[in-house]
Structures are given as C-alpha cells and as structure tokens.
C-alpha cells in the first residue's frame, strides 16, 4: 500500500509541477511579447535588434517549461522514491 501512495503522490506532484510551470511560462512569454511590441511601436528602426532579443528571451522562458516537463517525466516513469 505504501508503494501505491508514493506513486499517486508522484503523479499529483508532476501534474502540479507542469501546471505551475506552464502558467508561469505563458505569463512570462505574454509579458515579454507585449513589452517587445511596445518597444517596436516606440522605435520602429530598432525592430531587428528587439526581435533578436525577444527570440532569445522567449527561448530561455520556454526552457523553464521544458525543465518542468523533464521533472514530471522523471517523477512518473523513473520514480526514485519507489522501492
């Protein structure tokens, strides 16, 4: 019974981890995109530089969600807490 409880808690933790990370990544990407659009509207001649910085920033933000996915996969399939 103890093994089953650890697996259930691991699945719930993985779902919670993905939910929070997905929400945070989406919020961060939305704010970054809005700031980039505001910057381009203020200085259209700097569009290329702003776009490059935005793409790098979005990639870094997205890596947070990928790390959360990796943690969730480890918790579900390679659970280190199950005996």
N, C-alpha and C positions, 0 to 999 in steps of 0.2 A: 504494500500500500504506500510505503514511503517513496518508492521509485515513481509511482504514478503521480503523486503530488508534486514532486520535483519537476516532472515533465510538464504538468499543467501550468505550474508557475513559470517555467521557462517559455512556454508558448505565449502566455499572457504578457510576460515581460518583453518578448520580441515584438508583439503587436503594439504594445505601448511605446517601445523604442522607435518603431517605424512611424507611428502616428505623430509623435512629437517631432521627430527629425523631418518628416515630410512637411508638416505645418511650418516649422521654422525655416526650412529651405525655401518654401513657396513664398513666405512672408519676406525673407531677405531678397529673393530674386525680384519680387514685385517692387520693393523699395529701391533697389539698385536700378532697375529699368526706369522707374519714374524719375529718379534723380538724373539719369543719363538723358532722358527725353527733355527734361527741364534745362539741362546744360546745353544740349544741342539747340534748343529753341532760343537760348540767350546768345550763344556764339556758334552760328552755323558753319563758320570757317574751320572750327576745331572738330568737325564731325568725325573725321578719320581717327584722330587720337582718342576721342571719347569712346568711339566704338571698340577700339582695340582694348582699352582699359576695361570696358564693360564686359567684353567676352572673357577676359582673364578672370575678372571678379565673379562672373556667373559660373565659370568652371570650378573655382575654389568653393563657392557656395554649394554647388551640386555635389562636390566630393564629400561634404558632410552627410548628405542623404545616402551616398554610396557606402560610407563607413557604417552608418546605422544599419543598412541592409546586410553588410558583412557580419555585424554583430548578431543580428537576428538569425541569419543562416547558421552561425556557429551555435547559438542557443538552441535552435530547433534540431539540427541534424548532427552536430558534433558536440553534444552537450557534455561539458567537462564535469558537471555535477552529478550525473547519473552513474551509479556504481556498476 
